[in-house]
Amino acid sequence: MSSSERAQQQHHEFADASNRSTEALIALALSALAAKRGRAFDDAAVSLAQRCSAEAGRRSVVSTLVESIAAATKEAWQRGWQPADVHRMATRTVSTDEQALVVDAMSEELGRYAPSTVDHRWLAQIIELDGGVWWLRSQTWLDARRGRGVDWLTLLSQGLIVLHLLWTLPRIERLSPLPGTVRPPERGASGPTDAMDSSAAPGPQADDRILARVRMLLAKAESTTFEAEAETFTAGAQALMARHSIDAALLAADEGREGRSSDGPHGRRIGIDTPYDGPKAVLLDAVATANRCRMVWSRELGFGTVMGFEADLDSVELLFTSLLVQANARLMAEGKRADHRGRSRTRSFRQSFLTAYAHRIGERLREVMDAEVESAQEQASSRGQALVPILAARAEEVDEVMGEWFPVVKKSSVGSVRDAEGWNVGRAAADQASLDGTASRGRVGKGRR
């Protein structure tokens, strides 16, 4: 079809816009976005904005669009998406203003349910996103945004883009119960019959005070310019997390013997951003494995799904984030690289650096965890518990959950290592991020440029 024919077709589509229903105009806008027809989308948005000049038209447009976004939000959750997942995808595909609308829409939808019937992780995610109902109950969030001075054309265009994003999210694994379906366990019950119902009253979790101390130590490790200090802070954080994980496992075993409900494995999605998303996924997998979790990478969606017990998931997320910050800081300090002909090899250097860093971190984390388990066995034996079988049983539970959610997992290569210097410097950086609590191994200088 020629350009003139396409223009004529678009003209015919919108020549009778005034006679179309609001629903039809929204459908045309979504169709134009899917086909990447910018002019057709603009025409639909303009037609909707013009209707807002009259009170009746405004009510029709606003209510229809808000209800459509609410339905799309609910449908996205039905397809497995949690608030943090939706927002993560929004940050990858839409503008900052549109991301704010996404948070408003999710806050509105969650507000329809009693808090006791919503998974505690969902509520925590909304809080983390600075969400919540900030507008008057007598108005919609779209009206409230208009009250902040945004013109109707801009606001409706943003709302339509958000609607398109929500409707086009693919189906993923549902890791937790939907809002409104969580039921607290009955007193005296031996345990939940449905793992999805146990999320309202989770078992042993990471103590807030412990997590606060861990975050403080990791923040210091990330901010210091002295490698020896970073080692000490990171080692202290890992020791706290490893010990808490073991304590949580022992406590859960005690609860199981006494007939109380015990929390099972859960899933958590952690963002893996470009560039160098392959080595970053390897790092996340290394941290997850060392903490008795499993990880499946969804590369096209930009996240890894980590499966494990709550305390272990907290450890994985905190440690992965901190180690990535430390690795990026070291990469920036290393600067750029060029070969003997002056051609840039910065990308291959950084790719190799992060790959080596991930592998070495995995080795060291497993050493630390093994040492913590060994030191804790004596205490467990004094309480009549055998720690190793307890941990093995929990690992089997994690594997079972992974098999249910991901019955088919494909192993793939993240790329070859092409820069020897990057590999060596990456391993050295991983060694400097010592996690075993011993004294500093000494500084390793930068590689030659």
Residue pairs with C-beta under 8 A, 6 or more apart in sequence:
1 9
10 37
10 39
10 40
10 43
13 28
13 40
13 43
14 28
14 40
14 43
14 44
14 47
17 25
17 43
17 44
17 47
18 47
20 28
20 47
22 48
22 51
22 60
22 61
22 64
22 65
23 64
25 44
25 47
25 48
26 44
26 48
26 64
26 65
26 68
26 160
26 163
28 40
28 44
29 41
29 44
29 45
29 48
29 160
29 164
30 160
30 163
30 164
30 167
31 40
32 38
32 40
32 41
32 44
33 41
33 160
33 161
33 164
34 164
34 168
41 157
41 160
42 157
44 160
45 153
45 156
45 157
45 160
46 153
48 61
48 65
48 152
48 156
49 151
49 152
49 153
49 156
50 57
51 57
51 58
51 60
51 61
52 58
52 61
52 62
52 152
52 156
61 156
62 140
62 142
62 143
63 140
65 142
65 156
65 159
65 160
65 163
66 108
66 140
66 141
66 142
68 163
69 105
69 159
69 162
69 163
69 166
70 105
70 108
70 109
72 163
72 166
72 167
73 86
73 105
73 106
73 109
73 166
74 109
75 166
75 167
76 86
76 166
76 169
77 109
77 178
77 179
78 178
79 169
79 170
79 171
79 172
79 174
80 171
80 172
80 173
80 174
80 175
81 89
81 169
81 172
82 121
82 122
82 125
82 175
82 176
82 269
83 106
83 110
83 122
83 125
83 126
83 129
83 131
84 125
84 128
84 129
84 269
85 172
85 269
85 303
86 102
86 106
86 166
86 169
87 99
87 102
87 103
87 106
87 125
87 129
88 269
88 271
88 302
88 303
89 165
89 169
89 301
89 302
90 98
90 99
90 102
90 162
90 165
91 99
92 302
93 165
94 102
94 161
94 162
94 165
95 158
97 158
98 158
98 161
98 162
98 165
101 141
101 145
101 158
101 159
101 162
102 162
102 165
102 166
103 126
103 129
103 130
103 131
104 131
104 135
104 141
104 145
105 141
105 162
105 166
106 126
106 129
106 131
107 126
107 131
107 132
107 133
107 141
108 133
108 140
108 141
109 179
110 118
110 122
110 123
110 126
110 179
111 133
112 179
112 180
113 179
113 180
114 180
115 123
116 182
116 184
116 200
117 179
117 180
117 181
117 182
117 183
117 200
118 179
118 180
118 182
119 176
119 177
119 179
119 182
119 199
119 200
120 199
120 200
120 202
121 176
121 199
121 266
121 268
122 176
122 179
126 132
133 141
134 144
135 141
135 143
135 144
136 144
139 147
142 155
142 159
145 155
146 152
146 155
170 301
172 298
172 301
173 267
173 305
173 405
173 406
174 196
175 266
175 267
175 268
175 269
175 305
175 405
176 196
176 199
176 266
176 267
177 196
177 197
177 199
181 196
181 197
182 197
182 199
182 200
183 197
183 200
184 200
184 201
185 191
185 192
185 197
185 198
185 200
185 201
185 261
189 261
190 259
190 261
191 261
191 262
192 198
192 261
195 264
195 401
198 261
198 263
198 264
199 266
201 261
202 263
202 266
202 310
203 252
203 255
203 261
203 262
203 263
203 264
203 310
204 247
204 248
204 251
204 252
204 255
204 263
204 310
204 311
205 248
205 263
205 310
205 311
205 314
206 241
206 244
206 248
206 310
206 311
206 314
206 315
207 244
210 240
210 241
210 244
211 314
211 318
213 237
213 240
214 237
214 240
214 241
214 318
215 318
217 233
217 234
217 236
217 237
217 240
218 233
218 234
218 237
218 318
218 319
218 321
218 322
220 229
220 233
221 229
221 230
221 233
221 234
221 237
221 322
221 326
221 433
222 230
222 322
222 325
222 326
222 329
224 230
224 233
227 432
227 440
227 443
228 440
228 443
230 326
230 432
230 433
231 432
231 433
231 434
231 440
231 441
232 440
234 322
234 323
234 326
234 433
234 434
234 435
235 434
235 435
235 436
235 437
235 438
236 437
237 318
237 319
237 322
238 319
238 365
238 368
238 435
238 437
239 368
239 372
239 437
241 291
241 311
241 314
241 315
241 318
241 319
242 315
242 368
242 369
242 372
243 372
243 376
244 311
244 315
245 291
245 292
245 309
245 311
245 312
245 315
246 372
246 373
246 376
246 387
246 391
248 309
248 310
248 311
249 309
249 387
249 390
249 391
249 394
250 380
250 383
250 385
250 387
250 390
252 262
252 263
252 309
252 394
253 385
253 390
254 385
255 261
255 262
256 262
263 309
263 310
264 309
264 397
264 401
265 307
265 308
265 309
265 394
265 397
265 398
265 401
266 307
266 308
266 309
266 310
266 313
267 305
267 306
267 307
267 401
267 405
268 305
268 306
268 313
268 316
268 317
269 303
269 304
269 305
269 306
270 284
270 303
270 304
270 306
270 316
270 317
270 320
271 302
271 303
272 280
272 281
272 284
272 297
272 299
272 302
272 303
272 304
273 280
273 302
274 302
275 347
276 350
276 351
276 354
277 299
277 302
278 351
278 355
278 414
278 415
279 351
279 354
279 355
279 357
279 358
279 414
279 415
280 324
280 354
280 358
281 295
281 297
281 299
281 304
281 414
282 354
282 355
282 358
282 359
282 414
283 320
283 323
283 324
283 327
283 354
283 357
283 358
283 361
283 362
284 295
284 297
284 304
284 306
284 316
284 320
285 295
285 297
285 304
285 358
285 362
286 358
286 359
286 361
286 362
286 365
287 316
287 319
287 320
287 323
287 361
287 362
287 365
288 294
288 295
288 304
288 306
288 308
288 316
288 320
289 295
289 362
289 366
290 362
290 365
290 366
290 368
290 369
291 308
291 312
291 315
291 316
291 319
291 365
291 369
292 308
292 309
292 312
292 369
292 391
292 394
292 395
292 398
293 306
293 307
293 308
293 312
293 313
293 316
293 398
294 306
294 307
294 308
294 398
294 399
294 402
295 304
295 305
295 306
295 307
296 304
296 305
296 307
296 402
296 405
296 406
296 409
297 303
297 304
298 304
298 305
305 405
305 406
306 313
306 316
306 317
307 398
307 401
307 402
307 405
308 316
308 398
309 394
309 398
319 365
323 361
323 433
326 429
326 433
327 353
327 354
327 357
327 429
330 353
330 429
331 350
331 353
331 354
333 446
334 349
334 353
334 425
334 446
334 447
335 449
336 344
336 346
337 344
337 345
337 346
337 349
337 419
337 421
337 422
337 449
338 344
338 345
338 346
338 449
339 345
345 419
348 418
348 419
348 422
349 419
349 421
349 422
350 422
351 415
351 417
351 418
351 419
351 422
352 417
352 418
352 419
352 420
352 421
352 422
352 423
352 426
353 419
353 422
353 423
353 425
353 426
353 429
354 426
355 414
355 415
355 417
355 423
355 426
356 417
356 422
356 423
356 424
356 425
356 426
356 427
356 430
357 426
357 427
357 429
357 430
358 430
359 427
359 430
360 426
360 427
360 430
360 431
361 430
361 433
361 435
364 430
364 431
364 433
364 434
364 435
364 436
365 435
367 436
368 435
368 436
368 437
371 436
373 387
373 388
373 391
376 387
377 387
377 388
380 386
380 387
380 390
381 387
402 409
417 423
421 447
421 448
424 447
425 444
425 446
425 447
428 444
429 444
431 441
431 444
432 441
432 443
432 444
434 440
434 441
